[in-house]
Each structure stands twice: as structure tokens, then as C-alpha cells.
Amino acid sequence: MNAKYVIGGLIIILFVVWGAYSFMKTTIQYVSIEQARNSDKIVQVMGKIDFDVVTFNTDEQRLEFAIFDAEAPDDATADRLPVVYHGVVPGNFEQATSVVLKGKSRDGVFEADQMLVKCPSKYQGEGGEYQDIQKHPDSTRVSGA
């Protein structure tokens, strides 16, 4: 076999392996609250907000709160993870049902670099019910038909 093809093939294989390794290093996995508490690398965690312990320091732009597992059978006894977030508080934080946090744990506190607020209120009607496409036949009508 020609040496050029062997060397070219090895170079291609090395770039594919290097690319896959680099991609895997940049992915951030979702973990449970317990795993987030014990992780020493950057992870994503989702949980419900415990509004009883929310404090915001405007001078330091520091938001402190706790989250708990949304799947917990009893909210009152669910395991909580203390969170510290530096930055601007999202405008709809008070209406949020849960948050997705990206960061890592230090000394038992999850230090979030990014926060995504989950707020279903824009999908609800005035009475709290969710919008049903069957109730709005005009929205399914094809125009020009």
C-alpha cells in the first residue's frame, strides 16, 4: 500500500478521535440534586424553587435560594440544595415553577453560573387552565383553503 494513504488515514483518524474527545469535554450533563451536591465538575441540575429561603443582595448581585427535586413525593420533606447565583435576577423568577442551573458545587453550596427559569404561566389561561387547541378551531384552520 502507498505510504501516503496510510499516513493520510492515520491523520484523519487522529482528527476524528481528537474532535470526539473535545466534543465530549464540552458537553454538560444533567444530574440529580444529590449528584450535583457531590460533583466537582460543571453540571446542570433542575429543581423546584423553595421560595421560603430566597434572599437577594442588590449590592453584590447575589441571589441565594434552595431547590428540591420536582419528583419528590412530599415537598416539605424533600432534600434541598442551597444555591448561590451571581447576576441579574430573571424578571419572571417570582412566577417560576422550577429552574435549570449550570454550575458546580463548592462546600455543599451549588454555585450557578447560568440560570434558566421555567415559567408555564404564559401557557395558561386566566383561570389557570392550559390552552387546548381543540377549544380554538380558528387556530387550526388553514388560510387560503
WOLIN-V383971 format. One record per residue. N is the residue number from 1. RES is the residue in one small letter. SS is DSSP state (a for helix, b for strand, c for the rest). PSI is psi in degrees with one decimal (999 if undefined). Layout:
BEGIN
n: {N;N}
res: {RES;RES}
ss: {SS;SS}
psi: {PSI;PSI}
END
This chain:
BEGIN
n: {1;2;3;4;5;6;7;8;9;10;11;12;13;14;15;16;17;18;19;20;21;22;23;24;25;26;27;28;29;30;31;32;33;34;35;36;37;38;39;40;41;42;43;44;45;46;47;48;49;50;51;52;53;54;55;56;57;58;59;60;61;62;63;64;65;66;67;68;69;70;71;72;73;74;75;76;77;78;79;80;81;82;83;84;85;86;87;88;89;90;91;92;93;94;95;96;97;98;99;100;101;102;103;104;105;106;107;108;109;110;111;112;113;114;115;116;117;118;119;120;121;122;123;124;125;126;127;128;129;130;131;132;133;134;135;136;137;138;139;140;141;142;143;144;145}
res: {m;n;a;k;y;v;i;g;g;l;i;i;i;l;f;v;v;w;g;a;y;s;f;m;k;t;t;i;q;y;v;s;i;e;q;a;r;n;s;d;k;i;v;q;v;m;g;k;i;d;f;d;v;v;t;f;n;t;d;e;q;r;l;e;f;a;i;f;d;a;e;a;p;d;d;a;t;a;d;r;l;p;v;v;y;h;g;v;v;p;g;n;f;e;q;a;t;s;v;v;l;k;g;k;s;r;d;g;v;f;e;a;d;q;m;l;v;k;c;p;s;k;y;q;g;e;g;g;e;y;q;d;i;q;k;h;p;d;s;t;r;v;s;g;a}
ss: {c;c;a;a;a;a;a;a;a;a;a;a;a;a;a;a;a;a;a;a;a;a;a;a;a;a;c;c;c;b;b;c;a;a;a;a;a;a;c;c;c;c;b;b;b;b;b;b;b;b;b;b;b;b;b;b;b;c;c;c;c;b;b;b;b;b;b;b;c;c;c;c;c;c;a;a;a;c;c;b;b;b;b;b;b;b;c;c;c;c;c;c;a;a;a;c;c;b;b;b;b;b;b;b;b;b;c;c;b;b;b;b;b;b;b;b;b;b;c;a;a;a;a;b;c;c;c;c;c;b;c;c;a;a;a;c;a;a;a;a;c;c;c;c;c}
psi: {150.3;135.5;-31.0;-40.6;-38.0;-47.9;-43.8;-42.0;-41.7;-40.1;-43.2;-43.9;-42.5;-41.8;-37.7;-44.5;-44.6;-42.7;-43.9;-41.8;-44.5;-40.2;-43.5;-31.4;-28.9;-13.0;143.8;122.3;152.2;137.3;166.5;170.3;-41.1;-41.9;-37.4;-38.0;-34.5;0.9;140.7;7.8;170.2;128.2;171.7;139.1;143.9;142.8;165.9;149.4;133.4;97.1;-9.4;-19.8;21.8;126.9;146.0;125.1;108.0;-31.3;-40.7;-2.5;50.7;118.1;125.0;132.1;-176.1;151.0;158.9;164.1;126.7;-22.2;3.4;138.5;-30.4;116.9;-35.1;-34.0;3.9;146.4;131.6;148.0;115.5;139.4;140.8;127.8;124.9;125.7;-171.5;133.1;128.6;144.0;-29.4;24.8;-37.6;-27.2;-2.8;145.0;-30.9;169.8;154.0;124.8;141.5;124.0;-157.0;161.5;136.9;121.7;40.7;1.1;132.5;116.5;107.1;131.1;-32.1;147.9;129.5;121.2;129.5;114.8;103.2;0.8;-28.3;-11.6;3.6;151.8;-177.4;-30.3;5.3;-6.9;153.4;151.6;137.3;121.6;-24.8;-24.1;-12.1;76.3;-24.1;-27.5;-19.3;-5.1;133.9;126.3;145.3;6.1;999}
END
